Amino acid sequence: MTDQTRVMDKVKKVPNPIDRHVGSRVRMRRVILGMSQEKLGEALGLTFQQVQKYEKGANRIGASRLQQISRTLDVPPAFFFEGAPSFEDETASAPPSGVAEEGGSAYVADFLSTAEGLHLNLAFARIQDPKVRKRIVDLVTALAGEEAGEASLLKPRANGGFNN
């Protein structure tokens, strides 16, 4: 790392992509369980502000703390790294191939880490009828002001899932 890079890192204070990803997975799992930041903080012996910093990726989660979080949230530590950006993506000077896909998956992860996104996703997944699911997608697309062609990235499958 050059001196200029170190100075830029100190000025920007941009969270590491892996730290952000792990934090978003902590948030997603906590929200799935219906646990508040305060409750998670109590279980870990932390303030809710520290939990917020972990979830935003502003503070790194150490190995022992990650293990404690995984026990509290009842998932293996590997759960927090599922779908994480690879080391090559993080360190490459040129954008990695598939940047649009990665940006899209980051958007989806951010959406699912919100209470609204998670609740919407869980409720939608319980709808069994594929025709009803398609009509809901059409409704939301219309409400969002998109044209049908713009939403073609996600087309309902016969089994109720989506192609992308």
Secondary structure per residue as TSV (DSSP state, phi and psi in degrees):
chain	resnum	aa	ss	phi	psi
A	1	M	-	360.0	131.9
A	2	T	-	-81.5	164.4
A	3	D	H	-61.2	-37.9
A	4	Q	H	-64.7	-40.1
A	5	T	H	-63.1	-42.3
A	6	R	H	-61.5	-42.4
A	7	V	H	-64.1	-44.3
A	8	M	H	-62.9	-40.4
A	9	D	H	-61.5	-40.0
A	10	K	H	-69.2	-36.6
A	11	V	H	-72.3	-46.9
A	12	K	H	-74.6	-43.2
A	13	K	-	54.8	44.5
A	14	V	-	-82.6	127.8
A	15	P	-	-61.8	144.7
A	16	N	-	-63.1	139.1
A	17	P	H	-57.3	-35.9
A	18	I	H	-68.1	-42.8
A	19	D	H	-62.3	-40.6
A	20	R	H	-64.0	-42.5
A	21	H	H	-64.1	-48.8
A	22	V	H	-59.9	-44.3
A	23	G	H	-60.8	-41.0
A	24	S	H	-67.3	-33.0
A	25	R	H	-70.6	-35.6
A	26	V	H	-61.3	-47.9
A	27	R	H	-60.8	-46.5
A	28	M	H	-58.7	-46.9
A	29	R	H	-65.6	-40.0
A	30	R	H	-62.3	-43.6
A	31	V	H	-66.7	-40.2
A	32	I	H	-57.2	-39.6
A	33	L	T	-79.6	-6.7
A	34	G	T	71.2	28.4
A	35	M	-	-98.7	136.4
A	36	S	-	-80.5	164.5
A	37	Q	H	-63.7	-34.3
A	38	E	H	-63.5	-45.4
A	39	K	H	-63.8	-42.5
A	40	L	H	-64.0	-43.3
A	41	G	H	-59.1	-43.9
A	42	E	H	-59.9	-44.5
A	43	A	H	-63.7	-28.4
A	44	L	H	-99.1	-6.4
A	45	G	T	74.6	34.4
A	46	L	-	-126.3	166.1
A	47	T	-	-83.2	160.6
A	48	F	H	-66.1	-26.7
A	49	Q	H	-64.7	-37.4
A	50	Q	H	-67.0	-40.1
A	51	V	H	-60.7	-42.8
A	52	Q	H	-58.1	-44.5
A	53	K	H	-64.0	-39.7
A	54	Y	H	-61.7	-46.7
A	55	E	H	-66.0	-30.3
A	56	K	H	-83.9	-11.3
A	57	G	T	82.8	6.4
A	58	A	S	-68.0	-34.8
A	59	N	S	-117.2	136.6
A	60	R	-	-74.3	148.1
A	61	I	-	-99.6	119.4
A	62	G	-	-69.7	163.8
A	63	A	H	-58.9	-46.5
A	64	S	H	-67.2	-37.2
A	65	R	H	-68.0	-38.9
A	66	L	H	-63.5	-39.2
A	67	Q	H	-64.8	-40.5
A	68	Q	H	-63.6	-41.9
A	69	I	H	-64.6	-42.4
A	70	S	H	-63.2	-38.4
A	71	R	H	-66.3	-43.4
A	72	T	H	-64.1	-39.3
A	73	L	T	-93.0	2.5
A	74	D	T	58.0	48.1
A	75	V	S	-140.1	154.9
A	76	P	-	-71.0	153.8
A	77	P	G	-54.3	-32.6
A	78	A	G	-61.3	-24.8
A	79	F	G	-53.4	-38.6
A	80	F	G	-71.8	-15.2
A	81	F	G	-103.9	-4.3
A	82	E	T	-60.8	126.1
A	83	G	T	77.3	10.9
A	84	A	-	-69.0	150.3
A	85	P	-	-62.9	145.3
A	86	S	-	-76.4	162.3
A	87	F	H	-59.7	-39.2
A	88	E	H	-63.5	-40.9
A	89	D	H	-63.5	-36.1
A	90	E	H	-72.9	-33.8
A	91	T	H	-103.7	-11.1
A	92	A	-	-67.0	142.5
A	93	S	S	-80.4	-32.9
A	94	A	S	-94.0	150.5
A	95	P	-	-60.4	138.2
A	96	P	-	-68.6	157.6
A	97	S	T	-65.8	148.0
A	98	G	T	80.0	27.0
A	99	V	H	-59.5	-41.2
A	100	A	H	-60.9	-40.9
A	101	E	H	-64.5	-44.5
A	102	E	H	-65.0	-41.2
A	103	G	H	-62.1	-38.7
A	104	G	H	-65.3	-41.2
A	105	S	H	-69.2	-32.2
A	106	A	H	-65.9	-39.7
A	107	Y	H	-62.6	-44.1
A	108	V	H	-64.1	-43.7
A	109	A	H	-62.0	-41.4
A	110	D	H	-63.1	-42.9
A	111	F	H	-63.2	-45.1
A	112	L	H	-71.0	-16.6
A	113	S	T	-85.2	-4.0
A	114	T	S	-89.7	153.0
A	115	A	H	-60.8	-42.9
A	116	E	H	-63.8	-45.6
A	117	G	H	-62.5	-42.5
A	118	L	H	-67.1	-46.1
A	119	H	H	-63.9	-41.1
A	120	L	H	-62.2	-44.4
A	121	N	H	-64.3	-45.4
A	122	L	H	-63.7	-42.5
A	123	A	H	-66.0	-43.4
A	124	F	H	-61.6	-39.4
A	125	A	H	-64.9	-23.1
A	126	R	T	-81.8	-11.0
A	127	I	-	-76.8	119.3
A	128	Q	-	-85.3	-33.4
A	129	D	-	-77.8	116.0
A	130	P	H	-60.8	-31.8
A	131	K	H	-67.4	-40.2
A	132	V	H	-65.3	-42.7
A	133	R	H	-60.8	-42.9
A	134	K	H	-63.3	-40.8
A	135	R	H	-65.4	-34.9
A	136	I	H	-66.6	-42.9
A	137	V	H	-60.9	-43.7
A	138	D	H	-61.5	-41.8
A	139	L	H	-63.0	-49.0
A	140	V	H	-64.5	-39.4
A	141	T	H	-61.4	-43.9
A	142	A	H	-64.6	-43.0
A	143	L	H	-63.4	-32.9
A	144	A	H	-78.6	-9.6
A	145	G	T	81.6	19.1
A	146	E	-	-88.6	151.1
A	147	E	-	-81.4	156.6
A	148	A	T	-56.2	-37.9
A	149	G	T	-65.4	-32.4
A	150	E	G	-68.8	-29.3
A	151	A	G	-91.6	10.3
A	152	S	G	-70.2	-7.9
A	153	L	G	-64.6	-29.5
A	154	L	S	-117.5	101.5
A	155	K	E	-109.6	130.5
A	156	P	E	-61.4	139.6
A	157	R	-	-94.0	164.5
A	158	A	T	-60.3	-32.5
A	159	N	T	-82.6	5.4
A	160	G	S	96.2	-8.9
A	161	G	-	-86.5	-165.7
A	162	F	E	-133.5	145.4
A	163	N	E	-89.3	147.5
A	164	N	-	-140.2	360.0
